[in-house]
Amino acid sequence: MDKNLHELCGDNVNWLDGKRFSQNAGDEEIREWISGLELYADEVGKFDFENKRVLLNSGYYMPIVGLGTYALDYDVCVNSVNALLENGGRLIDTASVYHTEKSVGDAIHSSDIPREEIFVTTKLYPNQFSDPVKAIEESLEALDIEYIDLLMLHHPGKNDVEAYKAIEQAVRDGKVRSIGLSNWYVEELEEFLPQIEIMPSVVQNEIHPYYQENDVIPYIQDLGIVVEGWYPFGGRGHTKEMLSDSVISEIAEKHDVSSAQVILRWNLQRGAVVIPGSDNPEHIKENLDVFGFELTDDEMKRIESLDRDEKHDWY
Ligand SMILES: NC(=O)c1ccc[n+]([C@@H]2O[C@H](COP(=O)([O-])OP(=O)(O)OC[C@H]3O[C@@H](n4cnc5c(N)ncnc54)[C@H](OP(=O)(O)O)[C@@H]3O)[C@@H](O)[C@H]2O)c1
């Protein structure tokens, strides 16, 4: 196998189990598969704006714009996921601690979009790390969507290595496709990664114009791991200030788009997947519509200058 690809994918190469390659393949198919892998190696981690997706080191594609479901009640969450799916969005972020897994699963069931076109992320909370096998089963049951596309540890915490290893086993068992870490920064990653076997595919951290993580993002990306940002608009209670920021509003006016769209596009252009939260179908539609304009280098730099290292939540 190509060395570069091996380094990127490591033991993650569960492409064997996926649709690219059948277990009983003959030599010809295997050769084709290997050349396919080498072709795909260059794609890992690169944002494909045309198809609105990125190839993870696990061999699966992940959409780069989605919906966050934190703080959405059952009916509201079902409506929001419906709005996302109806408008072409395919990435949904939930977590056991948000209590939205069931509503996400129910909305997916009620849509006629094939399961494999939808990408669902969920997370195990630290208070579940002492019995991760049970926690994984609970998430699978609440979602009821056959498999979890991306399962993350929500925060570092006691027994996190053991919990991660349980997810690795769930990958081998076909219950989970890719693994992620949330709220892991450089120091935490340096300590954690040598203790596990399957490289995480995604790290999800707080990222917005007032808290940009300019040092952390390249560190993560250089490991072949995709970065995803939470609180793209600063989180509830902060969105008004961020969306009316004069620099962002001015850029938005120039492109005839909203401030929210500028912030999402800025994230995408620096290689951060976005999962804005919303219970408003118009906002959900607007948030998906970020592929018809491009920010200039100067505009990217102007937004970069807004960084205040201002974290909006404790983790
Ligand atoms: N891993 C972690 O530790 C962690 C932590 C926090 C969050 N998250 C994830 O990240 C997601 C995003 O965070 P969040 O939802 O808390 O905060 P957010 O996305 O920064 O902000 C959500 C707020 O923005 C508003 N909004 C959304 N689209 C808008 C638009 N186009 N125009 C104007 N306002 C708009 C929403 O109001 P409307 O409802 O009116 O649209 C809502 O009040 C969460 O849902 C969750 O999935 C992860």
PDBQT file of the ligand as one rigid body, heavy atoms in Angstrom, charges set to zero:
ROOT
HETATM    1  N1  LIG A 401     -18.951  19.052  21.102  1.00  0.00    +0.000 N 
HETATM    2  C1  LIG A 401     -19.344  19.981  21.947  1.00  0.00    +0.000 C 
HETATM    3  O1  LIG A 401     -18.870  20.071  23.081  1.00  0.00    +0.000 OA
HETATM    4  C2  LIG A 401     -20.395  20.938  21.505  1.00  0.00    +0.000 A 
HETATM    5  C3  LIG A 401     -20.706  22.051  22.293  1.00  0.00    +0.000 A 
HETATM    6  C4  LIG A 401     -21.686  22.904  21.862  1.00  0.00    +0.000 A 
HETATM    7  C5  LIG A 401     -22.332  22.686  20.658  1.00  0.00    +0.000 A 
HETATM    8  N2  LIG A 401     -22.033  21.586  19.903  1.00  0.00    +0.000 N 
HETATM    9  C6  LIG A 401     -22.712  21.318  18.617  1.00  0.00    +0.000 C 
HETATM   10  O2  LIG A 401     -22.572  22.466  17.803  1.00  0.00    +0.000 OA
HETATM   11  C7  LIG A 401     -23.853  22.870  17.343  1.00  0.00    +0.000 C 
HETATM   12  C8  LIG A 401     -23.885  24.358  17.105  1.00  0.00    +0.000 C 
HETATM   13  O3  LIG A 401     -23.869  25.053  18.319  1.00  0.00    +0.000 OA
HETATM   14  P1  LIG A 401     -25.152  25.833  18.867  1.00  0.00    +0.000 P 
HETATM   15  O4  LIG A 401     -26.337  25.366  18.128  1.00  0.00    +0.000 OA
HETATM   16  O5  LIG A 401     -25.192  25.700  20.323  1.00  0.00    +0.000 OA
HETATM   17  O6  LIG A 401     -24.757  27.346  18.578  1.00  0.00    +0.000 OA
HETATM   18  P2  LIG A 401     -24.590  28.183  17.207  1.00  0.00    +0.000 P 
HETATM   19  O7  LIG A 401     -24.764  27.308  16.029  1.00  0.00    +0.000 OA
HETATM   20  O8  LIG A 401     -23.344  28.992  17.309  1.00  0.00    +0.000 OA
HETATM   21  O9  LIG A 401     -25.774  29.196  17.326  1.00  0.00    +0.000 OA
HETATM   22  C9  LIG A 401     -27.103  28.782  17.318  1.00  0.00    +0.000 C 
HETATM   23  C10 LIG A 401     -27.945  30.039  17.304  1.00  0.00    +0.000 C 
HETATM   24  O10 LIG A 401     -27.738  30.699  16.051  1.00  0.00    +0.000 OA
HETATM   25  C11 LIG A 401     -29.003  31.061  15.490  1.00  0.00    +0.000 C 
HETATM   26  N3  LIG A 401     -28.905  30.912  14.029  1.00  0.00    +0.000 N 
HETATM   27  C12 LIG A 401     -28.699  29.794  13.308  1.00  0.00    +0.000 A 
HETATM   28  N4  LIG A 401     -28.679  30.070  11.998  1.00  0.00    +0.000 NA
HETATM   29  C13 LIG A 401     -28.899  31.390  11.881  1.00  0.00    +0.000 A 
HETATM   30  C14 LIG A 401     -28.996  32.263  10.768  1.00  0.00    +0.000 A 
HETATM   31  N5  LIG A 401     -28.846  31.828   9.523  1.00  0.00    +0.000 N 
HETATM   32  N6  LIG A 401     -29.243  33.578  11.013  1.00  0.00    +0.000 NA
HETATM   33  C15 LIG A 401     -29.381  34.037  12.272  1.00  0.00    +0.000 A 
HETATM   34  N7  LIG A 401     -29.290  33.255  13.375  1.00  0.00    +0.000 NA
HETATM   35  C16 LIG A 401     -29.054  31.934  13.166  1.00  0.00    +0.000 A 
HETATM   36  C17 LIG A 401     -29.989  30.080  16.067  1.00  0.00    +0.000 C 
HETATM   37  O11 LIG A 401     -31.249  30.696  16.132  1.00  0.00    +0.000 OA
HETATM   38  P3  LIG A 401     -32.509  30.089  15.316  1.00  0.00    +0.000 P 
HETATM   39  O12 LIG A 401     -32.860  28.801  16.000  1.00  0.00    +0.000 OA
HETATM   40  O13 LIG A 401     -33.532  31.152  15.428  1.00  0.00    +0.000 OA
HETATM   41  O14 LIG A 401     -32.048  29.875  13.901  1.00  0.00    +0.000 OA
HETATM   42  C18 LIG A 401     -29.419  29.789  17.456  1.00  0.00    +0.000 C 
HETATM   43  O15 LIG A 401     -29.918  30.675  18.414  1.00  0.00    +0.000 OA
HETATM   44  C19 LIG A 401     -24.802  22.380  18.453  1.00  0.00    +0.000 C 
HETATM   45  O16 LIG A 401     -26.134  22.356  18.044  1.00  0.00    +0.000 OA
HETATM   46  C20 LIG A 401     -24.209  21.037  18.764  1.00  0.00    +0.000 C 
HETATM   47  O17 LIG A 401     -24.649  20.086  17.812  1.00  0.00    +0.000 OA
HETATM   48  C21 LIG A 401     -21.059  20.729  20.310  1.00  0.00    +0.000 A 
ENDROOT
TORSDOF 0
